[in-house]
Amino acid sequence: MNCLTNCPTMKARQVYALLGGLANLPADCLQKLGQDCASVKVKRLLFYLADGRDHAWLKRLSRASMWVNANVCS
């Protein structure tokens, strides 16, 4: 999540490549990280980049519950 927060300072290709190596993440761990994250930008980037990689864990995430604590002003 920290890499996605710092995306303007990292090249988008670097973040995309990094996410490509995270194919074996446990969905429940990522779900918790997403719910604890308050940044809308980070959540949108996570879903956008993960959709492009078609990770298996993406189908097991509850997108609706991730947006409960989202800071809509960020």
Secondary structure, 3 states (H helix, E strand, C coil): CHHHHCCCCCCHHHHHHHHHCCCCCCHHHHHHHHHHCCEHHHHHHHHHHHHHHCCHHHHHCCHHHHCCCCECCC
